[in-house]
């Protein structure tokens, strides 16, 4: 099951006088990731490189920022993939210490700094939610609300008109069972709506 991390975690590594300042943090898209990277560049104007990797579905990216091709961004992205993470940004700010590390040394430095930061990060499972909407007679509203509470569904909206329209969300894995229970206890009086109705 894919996981993300709950909060940003930092880790610093010193190798042959070069400083590698790593951060891993939850991130949902490339635009937000680029804003974080721009902030790091402003915060560390003397840094030689600000390399980053984002694992976020179709918005994933791996950027070497001037390091030899394939020695920073891609290895950082591989660490995120290896740990089955999603929605995570890894950044490493490098201050050059005057000693060249070679391609293998760079790969190890970027990989290790991100891996060490992830060791300290709290990982949380990503739960896919499903949103449902239904219409019920007023007499059934109390029963429906109790069922939603038992299923630990989140009530999103309630509209009172000729009948009661409720919108709610719950983990995708639990949605079908709840719908079946409500259909049975509602004796066919629960009308399900499409999300865009």
C-alpha positions in Angstrom: 0.0 0.0 0.0 1.5 3.4 -0.9 2.5 5.7 1.8 3.3 9.4 2.3 5.1 11.1 5.2 3.3 13.3 7.8 5.7 16.2 8.0 9.0 17.6 6.7 12.2 16.0 8.0 15.8 17.3 7.6 19.1 15.6 7.6 22.6 16.9 7.0 25.6 14.9 5.7 29.2 15.9 5.4 31.4 14.2 2.9 34.9 15.4 2.0 34.0 19.0 3.1 30.9 19.1 1.0 27.6 19.7 2.9 24.5 17.9 1.7 21.4 19.3 3.4 18.5 17.0 2.7 14.8 17.5 3.3 11.9 15.1 2.6 8.3 16.5 2.9 4.8 15.8 1.8 4.0 17.4 -1.6 1.1 16.9 -4.0 2.2 18.5 -7.2 5.1 19.9 -9.3 4.1 23.6 -9.0 4.3 23.4 -5.2 7.6 21.5 -5.4 9.1 24.1 -7.7 8.0 26.9 -5.3 9.8 25.0 -2.4 13.0 24.6 -4.6 12.9 28.3 -5.5 12.6 29.1 -1.8 15.7 26.9 -1.0 17.7 28.7 -3.7 16.9 32.0 -2.1 17.6 30.7 1.4 21.0 29.2 0.3 22.5 31.6 -2.3 26.0 30.2 -1.8 25.0 26.6 -2.5 26.5 24.9 -5.6 23.4 22.8 -6.3 19.8 22.4 -5.2 18.8 19.0 -6.5 15.3 17.5 -6.1 13.0 14.6 -6.8 9.2 14.5 -6.6 7.2 11.3 -6.6 3.6 12.4 -7.2 1.8 10.4 -9.8 2.0 12.0 -13.2 3.8 15.0 -11.8 6.9 13.2 -10.8 10.3 14.8 -11.6 14.1 14.3 -11.0 16.4 17.3 -11.3 20.2 17.2 -11.2 20.6 21.0 -11.1 24.1 21.0 -12.7 25.5 17.9 -11.2 26.6 15.3 -13.7 23.5 13.7 -15.4 21.9 10.9 -13.4 24.0 11.5 -10.2 21.4 13.3 -8.1 17.8 13.6 -9.0 17.3 10.1 -10.4 19.0 8.4 -7.4 16.9 10.5 -5.0 13.7 9.5 -7.0 14.8 5.8 -6.8 15.0 6.0 -3.0 11.4 7.4 -2.8 10.2 4.7 -5.2 12.0 1.9 -3.3 10.2 2.9 -0.1 6.8 2.8 -2.0 6.1 6.5 -1.3 3.7 8.8 -3.1 3.2 12.6 -2.7 6.8 13.2 -1.4 9.4 15.8 -2.3 13.1 15.2 -1.6 15.5 18.1 -1.9 19.2 18.2 -1.3 21.1 21.5 -1.1 24.9 21.0 -1.7 27.6 23.2 -0.6 30.8 22.2 -2.6 33.7 21.5 -0.3 36.5 21.7 -2.9 37.0 17.9 -3.3 35.4 16.2 -6.3 33.5 13.0 -5.3 33.1 11.4 -8.7 29.9 10.0 -10.1 29.7 7.1 -7.7 30.4 9.3 -4.7 27.7 11.8 -5.7 25.1 9.0 -6.2 25.9 7.6 -2.7 25.9 11.1 -1.1 22.5 12.1 -2.6 21.0 8.6 -2.0 22.3 8.4 1.6 21.2 11.9 2.6 17.6 11.3 1.4 17.5 7.7 2.9 18.7 9.0 6.3 16.0 11.7 6.3 13.4 9.1 5.5 14.5 7.0 8.4 13.3 9.7 10.7 10.1 10.5 8.8 6.7 9.2 10.1 5.1 7.3 7.3 1.3 7.2 6.9 -0.8 5.1 4.6 -2.6 6.8 1.7 -6.3 6.0 1.9 -8.3 6.6 -1.2 -11.6 8.2 -0.5 -14.9 7.9 -2.4 -17.6 10.6 -2.3 -21.2 9.5 -2.3 -24.5 11.5 -2.5 -28.0 10.2 -1.8 -31.5 11.5 -1.3 -33.7 10.1 1.5 -37.1 11.0 3.0 -37.0 13.1 6.2 -38.0 10.1 8.3 -34.8 8.3 7.3 -32.3 11.1 8.0 -31.6 10.0 11.6 -30.9 6.4 10.6 -28.7 7.5 7.7 -26.6 9.7 10.0 -26.2 6.9 12.5 -25.0 4.5 9.8 -22.5 7.2 8.5 -21.2 7.6 12.0 -20.8 3.9 12.5 -18.9 3.6 9.2 -16.7 6.6 10.2 -17.8 8.5 7.1 -17.2 12.2 6.9 -20.4 14.2 6.3 -19.7 16.8 3.7 -23.1 18.5 3.1 -26.7 18.2 4.0 -29.5 20.0 2.0 -33.1 20.0 3.2 -35.7 20.4 0.5 -38.7 18.2 -0.4 -36.4 15.4 0.9 -32.9 15.3 2.4 -29.8 15.2 0.2 -26.6 14.1 2.0 -23.0 14.1 0.6 -20.3 12.2 2.4 -16.9 10.5 1.9 -15.3 7.3 3.3 -12.5 5.0 2.4 -13.1 3.5 -1.0 -12.7 0.0 0.3 -15.7 0.5 2.7 -18.1 2.3 0.3 -19.8 -0.7 -1.4 -20.6 -2.4 1.9 -22.1 0.8 3.3 -24.2 1.4 0.2 -25.5 -2.2 0.4 -26.4 -1.7 4.1 -28.2 1.5 3.4 -30.1 0.0 0.5 -31.2 -2.9 2.7 -32.2 -0.8 5.7 -33.8 1.9 3.5 -36.1 -0.7 1.7 -35.4 0.9 -1.6 -36.1 4.5 -0.5 -32.4 5.6 -0.7 -31.8 7.3 -4.1 -28.1 7.4 -5.1 -26.9 10.4 -7.1 -23.9 10.8 -9.4 -21.2 13.0 -7.9 -22.0 15.8 -10.4 -25.8 15.7 -10.1 
